[in-house]
Amino acid sequence: MELNKLNIFLDIGPMMFPLLALGFIGFIVFLERTLFLHKGQINVREFISGIKNLLKKGRLVEAVALCEEMGGSAAHLVKTVLLNYDANVDLIIAHLRKRLSLEIPSLERRVGVLSVVARISPLIGFLGTLIAGIEIISNLSFFDGASGVLIVALANALLSSALGLVICIFATAGHHFLEVRITHVIHDYEWLSSELLEVILEDRGKSAGGNKATNIEIDREHG
């Protein structure tokens, strides 16, 4: 049997197209999420330092304007606190948690897609190898003792599994990378919220409330 005739089915295989689609989807999701997190990244310490200076000078309106100009999740959190500057501390914390419940899902959006890609790509790859192997067995008579052609055919049958594993490795690495980045961002949000609440309590002369502000716990589920 001629090698070119056999490769019509084996080189591509019925599962190769789904694997390529999965790889493309995973790459697009990883790229979009990475750019999103990079775009929203700010130096929270410098930002809160600027807000502190404005509050110490009694320029609350300018602090709110700075948040609007800055944009992003961190600025939204600070703005939420500033807009409720004169409210009860418990009410400020309630508004802050409500805002966090809106911001955190935006960070985790579509990250779970990478986990799905990582889980199913090896299975699809293995299925493609099995289908190609069955095709080889059903056409053994066409090899007519050509061991070289048979070896190449078997190697081609393994391409699906190999590609599935490669996609799984990159998707897993990408998912872990994004999860670490998101965790760091959320920690920054927690620190930022606590720091700002402490400043407000200090300005009000309620130093006793400082411990409460530093013990905010943010509950979240991973995508």
C-alpha positions in Angstrom: 0.0 0.0 0.0 1.3 3.5 -0.8 2.1 5.7 2.2 0.3 8.7 0.8 -3.0 6.8 0.5 -2.9 5.6 4.1 -2.0 9.1 5.4 -5.3 10.6 4.0 -7.0 9.3 7.1 -4.1 8.9 9.6 -2.3 12.2 9.3 -5.3 14.1 10.3 -7.6 11.7 12.0 -11.2 12.5 13.0 -10.2 13.9 16.5 -7.4 16.2 15.2 -9.8 19.1 14.4 -11.5 19.1 17.8 -8.0 19.1 19.4 -6.9 22.0 17.3 -10.1 23.9 18.2 -9.5 23.2 21.9 -5.9 24.5 21.6 -7.1 27.6 19.9 -9.8 28.3 22.4 -7.4 27.8 25.3 -4.8 30.1 23.7 -7.4 32.9 23.1 -8.7 32.6 26.7 -5.3 32.7 28.2 -4.2 35.7 26.1 -7.4 37.7 26.9 -7.2 37.0 30.6 -3.5 37.8 30.8 -4.0 41.1 29.0 -7.0 41.9 31.2 -5.1 41.3 34.4 -2.1 43.3 33.1 -4.3 46.2 32.1 -5.9 46.4 35.6 -2.6 46.1 37.4 -1.6 49.1 39.5 0.8 49.9 42.3 -1.7 49.7 45.2 0.7 51.1 47.7 1.3 54.2 45.7 -2.4 54.6 45.0 -3.5 54.3 48.6 -0.7 56.6 49.6 -2.1 59.3 47.3 -5.6 58.7 48.6 -4.3 59.0 52.2 -2.6 62.3 51.5 -5.8 63.8 50.0 -7.9 62.6 52.9 -5.5 64.1 55.4 -5.9 67.4 53.7 -9.7 67.0 53.8 -10.0 66.8 50.0 -12.5 64.0 49.7 -14.0 65.1 46.4 -10.5 65.1 44.8 -9.9 61.6 46.2 -13.1 60.4 44.5 -12.2 62.1 41.3 -8.8 60.4 41.4 -10.5 57.0 41.7 -12.7 57.8 38.7 -9.7 58.9 36.7 -7.7 55.8 37.6 -10.5 53.3 36.8 -10.2 49.5 37.5 -11.3 47.3 40.3 -9.0 48.7 42.9 -10.2 52.3 42.2 -13.8 51.1 42.3 -13.3 49.6 45.8 -11.7 52.8 47.1 -14.4 54.9 45.6 -17.1 52.8 47.2 -15.5 53.5 50.6 -15.1 57.2 49.9 -18.7 57.6 48.8 -19.8 56.2 52.2 -17.2 58.1 54.1 -19.6 59.4 56.7 -21.6 56.2 57.0 -21.6 53.7 59.9 -18.5 51.4 59.8 -20.6 48.3 59.4 -22.4 49.8 56.5 -19.1 50.7 54.8 -17.9 47.1 55.2 -21.2 45.9 53.8 -20.9 48.1 50.7 -17.3 47.1 50.4 -18.1 43.4 50.4 -20.9 43.9 47.9 -18.5 45.7 45.6 -15.9 42.9 46.0 -18.6 40.4 45.1 -18.9 42.2 41.8 -15.2 42.7 41.1 -13.9 39.2 41.9 -16.0 37.3 39.4 -14.8 39.7 36.7 -11.2 38.5 37.5 -12.1 34.8 37.4 -14.3 35.0 34.3 -13.5 32.4 31.7 -10.5 31.0 33.6 -12.3 27.8 34.1 -12.3 27.2 30.4 -8.6 26.4 30.6 -9.3 23.8 33.2 -11.9 22.2 30.9 -9.5 22.2 28.0 -6.8 20.6 30.2 -9.1 17.8 31.3 -10.7 16.8 28.0 -7.9 17.3 25.5 -6.0 14.1 26.6 -9.2 12.1 26.4 -10.0 13.4 22.9 -6.4 12.7 21.9 -6.5 9.1 23.2 -9.8 8.6 21.4 -8.2 9.8 18.2 -5.4 7.3 18.7 -7.8 4.4 19.3 -9.8 5.3 16.1 -6.7 5.5 14.0 -5.5 2.2 15.5 -8.7 0.5 14.6 -8.4 1.9 11.1 -4.9 0.4 10.9 -6.1 -3.0 12.1 -9.0 -3.0 9.7 -6.6 -2.3 6.8 -3.7 -4.6 7.7 -4.1 -6.5 4.4 -3.2 -3.3 2.5 0.3 -3.1 4.1 1.3 -6.3 2.3 4.3 -6.9 4.6 5.6 -3.3 4.3 6.8 -2.9 7.9 8.2 0.6 7.4 4.8 1.8 6.2 3.1 0.1 9.2 5.5 1.8 11.7 4.8 5.2 10.1 1.1 4.5 10.3 1.4 3.5 14.0 3.4 6.7 14.7 0.7 8.8 13.0 -1.9 7.1 15.1 -0.1 8.4 18.2 -0.2 12.0 17.0 -3.6 12.6 18.5 -2.5 11.5 22.0 0.7 13.5 21.8 -1.2 16.6 20.7 -3.8 16.1 23.4 -1.1 15.9 26.1 0.7 19.0 24.8 -2.5 21.0 24.9 -3.2 19.6 28.4 0.2 20.7 29.6 0.0 24.2 28.3 -3.6 24.6 29.4 -2.8 23.4 32.9 0.2 25.8 33.1 -1.8 28.7 31.9 -4.6 28.0 34.3 -2.2 27.8 37.2 -0.5 31.0 36.1 -3.8 32.9 36.0 -4.9 31.5 39.3 -1.7 32.8 41.0 -2.1 36.2 39.4 -5.8 36.4 40.5 -4.9 35.4 44.1 -2.3 38.1 44.3 -4.7 40.7 43.0 -7.3 39.7 45.5 -4.7 39.9 48.3 -4.0 43.5 47.1 -7.7 44.2 47.3 -7.9 42.9 50.8 -4.9 45.0 51.9 -6.2 48.0 50.1 -9.6 47.8 51.8 -8.2 47.3 55.2 -5.7 50.1 54.9 -8.3 52.6 53.7 -10.8 51.7 56.4 -8.1 52.2 59.0 -7.4 55.6 57.6 -11.1 56.6 57.8 -11.4 55.2 61.4 -8.3 57.1 62.4 -9.6 60.3 60.9 -12.8 59.8 62.8 -10.9 59.2 66.0 -12.3 55.7 66.3 -9.1 53.8 66.8 -10.9 51.0 68.5 -12.5 50.1 65.2 -9.1 49.5 63.6 -8.9 45.9 64.5 -12.2 45.2 62.9 -11.1 46.8 59.7 -8.0 44.6 59.4 -10.0 41.4 59.9 -12.2 41.5 56.7 -12.4 38.1 55.2 -13.3 37.7 51.5 -15.0 34.4 50.6 -14.7 33.3 47.0 -14.9 30.2 44.8 -12.3 29.2 42.2 -13.3 29.0 38.5 
